[in-house]
């Protein structure tokens, strides 16, 4: 049907051009006259940001914790996971004048390539300490990377 429509429109255009002295650009548009130039121009690929990750859970398995979440079906190349002893996921500023030797725990970051893997195992946590977890999906191609929104923060205590 579409092919037939273009055949009819093409015939009508050719007939109109034969009987009038109007340039072709009037019928088609000045930007479409040089089709060879248009073929060389590539359209910029746009990256869509993935949806927000939901269903984040932390389950204890022996001496590690397994962090799981629900899979994202569209626009997802992988996941970024953060496990932190700090609620705001930022390291506290060190005080130079402090006499105490405070040990700050590092924020652990993981990246899962591939949208099919929806878990990560976390080890090296301190007993009787509260941890916070958040997950976000990302989508990437040659143009760059787009991140989805962070999931709700899941709080758990290492026992």
C-alpha positions in Angstrom: 0.0 0.0 0.0 2.8 2.4 0.9 4.7 1.6 -2.2 1.6 2.2 -4.4 1.1 5.6 -2.6 4.6 6.7 -3.5 4.2 5.6 -7.1 1.0 7.7 -7.4 2.5 10.7 -5.7 5.7 10.4 -7.9 3.5 10.3 -11.1 1.5 13.3 -9.9 4.7 15.3 -9.2 6.2 14.4 -12.5 3.1 15.5 -14.4 2.9 18.8 -12.4 6.6 19.6 -13.2 6.0 18.9 -17.0 3.1 21.3 -17.3 4.5 24.2 -15.2 7.7 26.1 -15.2 8.2 25.9 -11.4 11.5 24.6 -10.0 11.5 21.1 -8.4 12.4 22.6 -5.0 8.9 24.2 -4.8 7.3 20.7 -4.7 9.9 18.8 -2.7 11.5 21.5 -0.5 14.9 23.1 -1.0 16.6 20.9 1.7 15.6 17.6 -0.1 16.7 18.5 -3.7 20.3 17.2 -3.2 19.6 13.7 -1.9 23.3 12.7 -2.3 24.4 15.2 0.4 21.8 13.9 2.8 23.0 10.3 2.6 26.4 11.4 4.1 24.9 13.0 7.2 24.5 10.5 10.0 21.8 11.2 12.6 23.1 11.6 16.1 22.2 8.6 18.2 20.4 9.5 21.4 20.8 7.4 24.6 17.7 6.9 26.7 18.1 6.8 30.4 16.8 3.5 32.1 14.0 3.4 34.6 14.5 3.5 38.4 15.6 0.2 39.9 13.1 -1.3 42.4 13.0 -4.2 44.8 16.4 -3.8 46.4 17.0 -6.5 49.1 20.0 -7.6 51.2 20.2 -11.2 52.3 22.8 -12.7 54.5 24.6 -15.8 53.1 27.3 -17.1 55.5 29.9 -14.3 55.8 28.7 -12.2 52.9 25.5 -10.3 51.9 23.8 -10.9 48.6 22.3 -7.7 47.3 19.4 -8.3 44.8 17.0 -6.1 42.8 14.4 -6.4 40.1 15.5 -6.5 36.5 15.0 -3.6 34.1 13.8 -4.7 30.7 14.4 -1.7 28.4 17.4 0.7 27.9 19.7 -1.1 30.3 23.2 -2.3 29.7 24.1 -2.9 33.4 23.8 -1.7 37.0 25.9 0.4 39.4 25.7 -0.6 43.1 26.9 1.3 46.1 27.3 -0.1 49.7 28.1 2.5 52.3 28.3 2.8 56.1 27.1 6.4 55.6 23.5 7.2 55.0 24.3 10.0 52.5 26.9 7.9 50.6 29.6 10.5 51.2 32.8 10.1 53.1 32.9 12.4 56.2 35.5 15.1 56.1 38.6 14.4 58.1 39.4 16.8 60.9 43.1 17.8 61.0 43.0 19.0 64.6 41.5 15.8 65.9 43.7 13.8 68.2 41.7 10.7 67.8 42.6 8.1 65.1 39.2 7.6 63.4 39.1 4.9 60.8 36.7 5.7 58.0 35.2 2.8 56.2 35.3 3.0 52.4 32.2 3.1 50.3 32.1 0.0 48.1 31.1 0.4 44.5 30.3 -2.4 42.1 29.3 -2.5 38.4 27.4 -5.3 36.8 27.7 -5.4 33.0 24.7 -7.0 31.4 21.1 -6.5 32.4 20.5 -10.2 33.2 22.7 -10.3 36.4 20.6 -8.7 39.1 22.7 -9.5 42.2 26.1 -8.8 43.7 27.8 -10.5 46.7 29.4 -8.1 49.2 32.1 -9.2 51.7 34.5 -7.4 54.0 31.8 -5.7 56.1 32.2 -5.0 59.8 30.0 -6.9 62.3 27.3 -5.1 64.2 27.4 -2.1 61.8 24.6 -0.6 59.8 25.0 -0.4 56.0 23.1 1.3 53.3 22.6 0.1 49.7 21.4 1.8 46.5 21.3 0.6 42.9 20.9 2.4 39.6 20.8 1.2 36.0 22.8 2.6 33.1 22.6 2.6 29.4 25.6 3.3 27.1 26.8 3.4 23.5 29.5 5.2 21.6 28.1 8.6 22.4 28.3 8.2 26.1 26.5 6.8 29.2 23.1 7.7 30.8 22.2 6.7 34.3 18.8 6.1 35.7 17.7 7.4 39.1 19.0 5.7 42.3 16.8 3.2 43.9 15.4 3.8 47.4 18.1 3.3 50.0 18.0 -0.1 51.7 19.3 -0.3 55.2 20.7 -3.5 56.8 22.7 -4.4 59.8 25.6 -6.9 59.4 25.2 -9.6 62.1 
